[in-house]
Each structure stands twice: as C-alpha cells, then as structure tokens.
Amino acid sequence: MRTLILFAHPNQRVASINRSMAEAAMRVEGVTFVDLYAEYPRFEINIDREQSRLREHDAIIFQFPVYWYSTPALLKEWQDLVLEYGFAYGPEGQALGGKFMMAVVTTGGREKDYKEGGGNNHSLRDLLLPLQQTAILCGMTFLSPFVLYGANDIDSERAIEHIAAYPSLLTSIRDDAFDLEGAALLGTFDRTHLPALVRL
C-alpha cells in the first residue's frame, strides 16, 4: 500500500519522542515522509503539490503531538486548504475515496487521563473525532490511532520500545500485512497490540 506520512511538529528544536519516531519513519523504504513545518515554515501551503501527493498514495498518516486536544496549527491549516470542495468532498470531490487515514500521536497526559472522569474528561478517540469525520466525509476509512500516552520521557523503556515499533507498523501497512479490520475495532492501539495486528 502506498503510504504517505504528513508529520506536523511545531517545536523540533528540542528532543522528543515524536521527533525520534519521525527519524525512524524516514528510514523506512517505500514510505513517503513529509515534514510539513520544514516545507511550509510560513504556512504557505502548495495546494496542488499536496493534492498530488494524496492522489499518489493509498494510506495517509497524520503524525503529530496532541496540542490542546487537537492537531498542531499547520496541520489544521493543511486540512482547511488541501481538502477542498470538489477535490476531497462534494459531488465531484471523490479523489480520496477508498483511501485510508490514520493518526499517529503522542500525548503528554497519561492514558487514565483520557476517559470520562479523568483529567481530560474524554477519550483520545473522542478528541480525534474531527479527523475521523473528515475521513468519512472524504470517503476514506479512518483507522484506529497509534498512540503513546504520557510521552514525556524520551529515555523511558516505553518510549524506546514505541519508537522501535513504529517502523514495523509502517512496513506492515506498506506491505498490506496490517489487519485493518482488527485495528478498526480498537479505540486506540500501541506497540503492545502490533503482534496481533501484523500478518506474517
């Protein structure tokens, strides 16, 4: 499956788990990696180029740290401009029909904070509903998000294992070895779910 990663991290001057994941993703052969903040530091998005990229790929991955319960600003701007009427939705907007969308995210908060009654009062899946509905409107299938909660310590065993697992996820999607239906049944998933979701 032709796979495109759109990486959006506004603060790359400091080491982070998300940035380390990006560096690992760039080394996966046959996967297209785009650093949106590097390409568009002034938010001047080339709509034609981005739409061409979308047409050329089957799986679109948005990789980002959760900022204030949403995507970073440039990724939202990208959505607003690139996923336009007549291209991504509307009677003539069927360019993305049948493709797949996945969010690959990190959070500062712990998993127990993302539930009703937790510190953030909602599940992460609930907070990502705008992305899911965007996928649905565009005729895409929204896959369960790949998540690392509490992603504050880049040297922790959890972080190291998560970073190492990311290329395996990308390779399995690229090689059509990822269980799309199984993943869709999960609210979110992490590295511990991968052995059950990857077909050997």
C-alpha positions as CSV (number, residue, x, y, z in Angstrom):
1,M,0.0,0.0,0.0
2,R,1.5,3.4,-1.0
3,T,1.9,5.2,2.3
4,L,2.3,8.9,3.0
5,I,3.3,10.4,6.4
6,L,2.4,14.0,7.0
7,F,4.5,15.0,10.1
8,A,3.5,18.1,12.0
9,H,5.6,19.1,15.0
10,P,5.9,22.8,15.7
11,N,8.8,22.5,18.1
12,Q,11.6,20.4,16.7
13,R,14.4,22.3,18.4
14,V,14.1,20.0,21.4
15,A,14.4,16.3,21.5
16,S,11.1,14.5,21.6
17,I,9.6,11.0,21.2
18,N,7.6,12.2,18.2
19,R,10.7,13.6,16.5
20,S,12.5,10.3,17.2
21,M,9.6,8.5,15.6
22,A,9.8,10.7,12.6
23,E,13.5,10.0,12.2
24,A,12.8,6.2,12.3
25,A,10.0,6.7,9.8
26,M,12.2,8.4,7.3
27,R,14.4,5.3,7.2
28,V,11.5,3.0,6.1
29,E,12.0,2.3,2.4
30,G,9.0,2.8,0.2
31,V,7.2,5.2,2.5
32,T,6.9,8.9,1.6
33,F,7.7,11.2,4.6
34,V,6.8,14.9,4.5
35,D,7.8,17.3,7.3
36,L,5.1,20.0,7.0
37,Y,6.8,22.5,9.2
38,A,10.0,22.2,7.3
39,E,8.3,22.6,3.9
40,Y,5.9,25.3,5.0
41,P,7.6,27.4,7.7
42,R,5.4,30.4,6.7
43,F,2.2,28.3,6.3
44,E,2.2,29.0,2.5
45,I,0.9,25.6,1.5
46,N,1.2,24.4,-2.1
47,I,-2.2,23.0,-2.5
48,D,-1.6,21.4,-6.0
49,R,1.5,19.6,-4.7
50,E,-0.3,18.3,-1.6
51,Q,-3.3,17.1,-3.6
52,S,-1.0,15.3,-6.0
53,R,0.7,13.6,-3.0
54,L,-2.7,12.5,-1.8
55,R,-3.7,11.1,-5.2
56,E,-0.5,9.1,-5.4
57,H,-0.9,7.3,-2.0
58,D,-3.4,4.8,-0.5
59,A,-2.8,5.3,3.2
60,I,-2.4,8.8,4.7
61,I,-0.8,9.1,8.1
62,F,-1.0,12.2,10.2
63,Q,1.8,12.1,12.7
64,F,1.7,14.8,15.4
65,P,1.8,15.5,19.2
66,V,-1.6,16.4,20.5
67,Y,-1.7,20.2,21.2
68,W,-4.6,21.5,23.2
69,Y,-6.8,18.5,22.4
70,S,-6.3,18.9,18.6
71,T,-3.7,18.9,15.8
72,P,-0.9,21.5,15.6
73,A,-1.9,24.7,13.8
74,L,-0.1,23.9,10.5
75,L,-1.8,20.5,10.1
76,K,-5.2,22.2,10.6
77,E,-4.3,24.8,8.0
78,W,-3.3,22.0,5.7
79,Q,-6.7,20.3,6.1
80,D,-8.5,23.6,5.6
81,L,-6.7,24.3,2.3
82,V,-5.9,21.0,0.8
83,L,-9.1,19.0,1.5
84,E,-11.2,21.4,-0.5
85,Y,-14.7,21.1,-2.0
86,G,-14.5,19.5,-5.5
87,F,-11.4,17.6,-4.6
88,A,-11.9,15.8,-1.3
89,Y,-15.7,16.1,-0.9
90,G,-18.8,17.2,-2.7
91,P,-20.5,15.7,-5.8
92,E,-17.3,16.0,-7.8
93,G,-14.8,15.6,-4.9
94,Q,-14.0,11.9,-4.9
95,A,-10.2,12.0,-5.2
96,L,-9.7,10.3,-1.8
97,G,-12.5,7.7,-1.9
98,G,-11.3,4.3,-0.8
99,K,-8.1,5.5,0.8
100,F,-7.2,5.1,4.5
101,M,-6.4,7.7,7.2
102,M,-4.6,7.1,10.4
103,A,-3.4,9.4,13.2
104,V,-0.1,8.6,14.9
105,V,0.0,10.7,18.0
106,T,1.8,11.3,21.3
107,T,0.2,12.9,24.4
108,G,1.7,14.5,27.5
109,G,-1.2,13.1,29.5
110,R,-1.4,9.6,30.8
111,E,-3.9,7.1,29.4
112,K,-6.0,7.2,32.5
113,D,-6.4,11.0,32.0
114,Y,-8.2,10.3,28.7
115,K,-11.5,9.0,29.8
116,E,-14.8,10.2,31.3
117,G,-14.0,11.4,34.8
118,G,-10.3,11.6,34.0
119,G,-8.2,14.7,33.9
120,N,-9.2,15.5,30.3
121,N,-12.8,14.2,30.6
122,H,-12.9,12.5,27.2
123,S,-11.2,9.6,25.5
124,L,-8.5,10.5,23.0
125,R,-10.6,8.8,20.3
126,D,-13.4,11.3,21.1
127,L,-11.0,14.2,20.8
128,L,-9.9,12.9,17.4
129,L,-13.5,12.7,16.1
130,P,-12.9,15.8,13.8
131,L,-10.2,13.8,12.0
132,Q,-12.5,10.7,11.8
133,Q,-15.4,12.7,10.5
134,T,-13.1,14.4,7.9
135,A,-12.1,10.9,6.7
136,I,-15.7,9.8,6.5
137,L,-16.7,13.0,4.6
138,C,-13.8,12.3,2.1
139,G,-14.9,8.7,1.6
140,M,-11.9,7.4,3.5
141,T,-11.6,4.7,6.1
142,F,-10.4,6.1,9.5
143,L,-8.1,3.6,11.2
144,S,-7.6,3.4,15.0
145,P,-4.9,5.8,16.1
146,F,-1.5,4.6,17.1
147,V,-0.8,6.3,20.4
148,L,1.9,6.7,23.0
149,Y,0.3,8.3,26.2
150,G,2.5,10.1,28.7
151,A,5.2,10.7,26.1
152,N,7.4,12.9,28.3
153,D,10.5,10.8,28.9
154,I,12.3,10.0,25.7
155,D,14.7,7.7,27.5
156,S,12.0,5.5,29.2
157,E,11.7,1.9,28.2
158,R,8.1,2.5,26.9
159,A,9.3,5.3,24.7
160,I,12.2,3.4,23.3
161,E,10.0,0.4,22.5
162,H,7.3,2.6,20.9
163,I,9.8,4.4,18.7
164,A,11.3,1.0,17.6
165,A,7.8,-0.4,16.9
166,Y,6.8,2.5,14.6
167,P,8.8,1.3,11.5
168,S,7.2,-2.2,11.9
169,L,3.7,-0.6,11.8
170,L,4.7,1.4,8.7
171,T,6.2,-1.6,7.0
172,S,3.1,-3.8,7.6
173,I,0.9,-1.1,6.1
174,R,3.2,-0.7,3.1
175,D,3.3,-4.4,2.6
176,D,-0.5,-4.9,3.0
177,A,0.2,-7.0,6.1
178,F,-1.6,-4.9,8.6
179,D,-5.0,-6.1,9.9
180,L,-7.1,-3.1,9.0
181,E,-10.4,-4.6,10.3
182,G,-8.8,-5.7,13.6
183,A,-7.3,-2.3,14.2
184,A,-10.7,-0.6,13.5
185,L,-12.2,-2.4,16.5
186,L,-9.8,-0.7,18.9
187,G,-10.3,2.7,20.4
188,T,-6.6,3.4,20.1
189,F,-3.6,1.0,19.9
190,D,0.0,1.0,20.8
191,R,3.1,-1.2,20.3
192,T,1.7,-4.0,22.5
193,H,-1.1,-4.6,20.0
194,L,1.1,-4.9,16.9
195,P,1.9,-8.6,17.1
196,A,-1.8,-9.3,16.8
197,L,-2.4,-6.8,14.0
198,V,0.5,-7.7,11.7
199,R,0.1,-10.7,9.5
200,L,3.4,-12.5,9.0
